[in-house]
Amino acid sequence: MKLTLVGAGPGDPELITLKGIKALKQADVVMYDALVHPDLLDYCRPDALKVYVGKRRGAYSCVQEEINPLIVHYAQQYGHVVRLKGGDSFVFGRGYEELDFARRHGIDVDVVPGLSSSYAVPASAGIPLTTRGLSESFWVVTGTTKDGKFSQDLRLAAQSTATVVILMGMHKLPEIMDVFAALGKNDTPVAIVQNGTLPEQQVVIGQVDTMVDVVAETGVGNPAIIVIGEVARLGNPTILSAVQQATFATGL
């Protein structure tokens, strides 16, 4: 019995690792999430069982408390289970929870890291998280804790001069912008990247005091990553709203 946690990368199916592909080819069962590109399932053996256990805000196929025992069940019944998760399993992916549960039930475990969307998606939009003269470090935080509340770590991140990358934060965008505005960072650049690394990727760039309006005008939404900091101005916008055009005209 074996569980292999495989990070599928940020979206583009070509960004999975070779080791991840090898694991998929060996798996008896593949349990995959909502953000996993369907083309990755082509690497599975024809006789492999493919199980969708996606979790998206407002639409849950399985909750985590159901997924953990399912992993054990399939490992006991079939042998080798690959848990295919978007990005990297250990970056807001609950990978360790699944690994720990499997171990406690006598299942061997392995981890194949994946490219995290926290840095790969900004890179796909031309946004460096660090660059000389603009940013010396970066924070990666979640917009929402596991109990659905606003992350207090975000308030700490907002006080720094570092780039702040926010995952799972679009539904709290007004609250997030208020945190930065309260610190006098109204004109700090903000970029939002939707469907990062995929052909339908969209990028909007604004600033703290305009970003809510920019999102309302452009309709950009989940799945998306928010980048706040001076480096956000370096991105390549693919949607230009009236608010953004006015912002750029002022010299952002």
C-alpha positions in Angstrom: 0.0 0.0 0.0 1.3 3.4 -1.0 0.3 7.0 -1.2 2.2 9.5 -3.4 1.3 13.1 -3.1 1.9 14.8 -6.5 1.9 18.5 -7.1 0.3 19.1 -10.5 1.7 22.7 -10.8 -0.1 26.0 -11.4 -2.4 24.9 -14.3 -0.5 24.5 -17.5 -0.2 20.6 -17.9 3.3 21.0 -19.2 4.4 22.4 -15.8 4.1 19.1 -13.9 7.5 17.5 -13.1 8.9 14.4 -14.8 8.7 12.6 -11.5 5.1 13.5 -11.2 4.4 12.0 -14.6 6.2 8.9 -13.6 4.0 8.5 -10.5 0.9 9.0 -12.6 2.0 6.2 -15.0 2.5 3.8 -12.0 -0.7 4.6 -10.1 -3.5 2.1 -9.5 -5.8 5.0 -8.4 -5.5 8.7 -9.0 -7.5 11.1 -6.8 -7.5 14.5 -8.4 -8.6 18.0 -7.5 -10.6 20.7 -9.3 -7.6 22.8 -10.4 -5.8 19.8 -12.0 -5.7 20.1 -15.8 -7.6 17.2 -17.3 -4.8 16.5 -19.8 -2.7 15.2 -17.0 -5.0 12.2 -16.6 -3.9 11.0 -20.0 -0.7 9.9 -18.3 -2.6 7.3 -16.2 -2.7 3.7 -17.2 -5.9 2.8 -19.0 -7.0 0.5 -16.2 -6.2 3.0 -13.4 -9.2 4.2 -11.4 -9.7 8.0 -11.6 -11.5 9.7 -8.7 -12.6 13.3 -8.7 -12.4 14.8 -5.2 -12.4 18.5 -6.1 -13.0 21.3 -3.6 -14.0 24.7 -4.9 -15.6 27.5 -3.0 -19.4 27.0 -3.0 -19.2 23.6 -4.8 -17.7 20.7 -2.9 -17.4 17.2 -4.4 -15.7 16.0 -1.2 -14.8 17.7 2.1 -11.4 16.9 3.6 -12.8 14.7 6.3 -14.1 12.4 3.5 -11.0 12.5 1.4 -8.6 11.2 4.1 -10.4 7.9 4.7 -11.0 7.5 0.9 -7.2 7.6 0.4 -6.8 4.8 3.0 -9.7 2.8 1.4 -8.3 2.9 -2.1 -4.8 2.2 -1.0 -6.0 -0.9 0.9 -8.2 -2.1 -2.0 -5.9 -1.2 -5.0 -2.4 -0.6 -3.9 -0.8 2.6 -5.1 -2.8 5.8 -4.8 -1.6 9.1 -6.4 -3.1 12.2 -4.8 -2.9 14.8 -7.6 -3.2 18.3 -6.3 -2.9 21.7 -7.9 0.2 23.7 -7.3 2.3 22.1 -4.5 0.7 19.8 -2.0 2.4 21.4 0.9 1.5 25.1 0.1 -2.1 25.5 1.2 -2.9 22.1 -0.2 -3.6 20.2 3.0 -1.0 17.7 1.8 0.5 17.0 5.2 -3.0 16.2 6.6 -3.4 13.5 4.0 0.1 12.2 4.4 -0.2 12.0 8.2 -3.6 10.3 8.1 -2.2 7.7 5.6 0.9 7.0 7.7 -1.2 6.5 10.8 -3.1 3.7 8.9 0.1 1.9 7.9 0.4 3.2 4.4 3.8 4.1 2.9 4.0 7.7 1.7 6.0 9.7 -0.8 5.9 13.3 -1.9 6.6 14.7 -5.3 6.8 18.5 -5.1 5.1 20.7 -7.6 5.5 24.3 -8.9 3.5 26.4 -6.5 1.0 28.8 -8.0 2.2 31.4 -5.4 5.3 32.2 -7.5 4.6 30.5 -10.8 1.5 32.4 -11.6 3.0 35.9 -11.0 6.0 34.8 -13.1 3.6 33.9 -15.9 2.3 37.4 -15.8 5.7 38.9 -15.9 5.7 39.8 -12.2 8.9 39.1 -10.2 8.2 38.6 -6.5 11.7 40.0 -5.8 13.8 42.3 -7.8 16.6 44.7 -6.9 15.5 48.1 -5.8 11.8 47.1 -5.5 11.4 44.0 -3.3 13.8 42.1 -1.1 11.4 39.4 0.1 7.8 38.2 -0.2 5.0 36.8 2.0 2.6 34.1 0.8 -0.6 34.1 2.8 -4.1 32.7 2.5 -7.0 35.1 2.4 -9.1 32.8 4.5 -8.3 30.5 7.4 -9.7 26.9 7.6 -12.7 28.3 9.6 -13.5 30.8 6.9 -12.2 33.8 8.8 -9.9 36.6 7.6 -6.2 35.7 8.1 -4.6 37.8 10.7 -1.2 37.0 9.1 -2.3 39.2 6.3 -2.4 42.2 8.6 1.2 41.6 9.6 2.2 41.1 6.0 0.6 44.4 5.0 2.9 46.3 7.5 6.1 45.1 5.7 7.7 46.4 2.6 7.7 42.9 1.1 5.7 41.7 -1.9 2.5 40.1 -0.6 1.0 37.2 -2.5 -2.5 36.2 -1.5 -4.1 32.9 -2.4 -7.8 32.2 -2.0 -8.5 35.9 -1.3 -10.8 37.1 -4.1 -14.0 36.9 -2.1 -12.4 39.0 0.6 -10.8 41.6 -1.8 -12.5 44.7 -0.3 -11.5 43.7 3.2 -7.9 43.1 2.0 -7.7 46.4 0.3 -9.0 48.1 3.4 -6.2 46.6 5.4 -3.6 48.1 3.1 -5.4 51.4 2.8 -5.6 51.8 6.6 -1.8 51.7 6.6 -1.6 54.6 4.1 -0.8 52.3 1.1 -3.6 53.5 -1.1 -1.4 53.9 -4.1 0.5 50.6 -3.8 0.3 48.6 -7.0 -1.9 45.5 -7.1 -2.1 42.8 -9.8 -4.7 40.0 -10.0 -4.0 37.0 -12.2 -6.9 34.8 -13.1 -6.3 31.3 -14.6 -2.6 31.7 -14.4 -0.3 29.8 -16.9 -3.4 28.8 -19.0 -4.3 30.1 -22.4 -7.3 32.0 -20.9 -5.1 33.8 -18.3 -6.2 37.3 -17.6 -4.2 40.0 -15.7 -5.5 43.2 -14.3 -3.2 45.8 -12.6 -4.3 48.7 -10.5 -3.7 50.0 -7.0 -5.1 49.5 -3.6 -7.7 52.3 -3.8 -8.9 51.3 -7.3 -8.7 47.5 -7.3 -12.2 46.7 -6.2 -13.6 48.9 -9.0 -11.2 47.3 -11.5 -12.4 43.9 -10.6 -16.1 44.9 -10.8 -15.5 46.4 -14.3 -13.5 43.6 -15.8 -15.2 40.7 -14.2 -12.0 39.0 -13.2 -12.6 36.3 -10.6 -11.6 32.9 -9.3 -9.3 31.0 -9.6 -7.0 34.0 -9.1 -4.0 35.2 -7.2 -3.5 38.6 -5.8 -0.1 40.3 -5.8 0.4 43.5 -3.8 3.6 45.5 -3.9 5.8 47.7 -6.1 6.6 44.7 -8.4 3.0 44.4 -9.4 3.4 47.4 -11.6 5.8 45.3 -13.8 3.1 42.9 -14.9 1.6 42.7 -18.4 -2.1 43.5 -18.1 -4.4 41.7 -20.6 -7.6 43.5 -19.5 -7.7 47.3 -19.4 -10.7 48.8 -17.7 -11.7 52.5 -17.6 -10.4 52.6 -14.0 -7.1 51.1 -15.0 -6.7 53.5 -18.0 -7.2 56.4 -15.6 -4.8 54.9 -13.1 -2.1 54.5 -15.8 -2.7 58.0 -17.0 -1.7 59.3 -13.5 1.6 57.5 -13.8 1.4 54.3 -11.9 
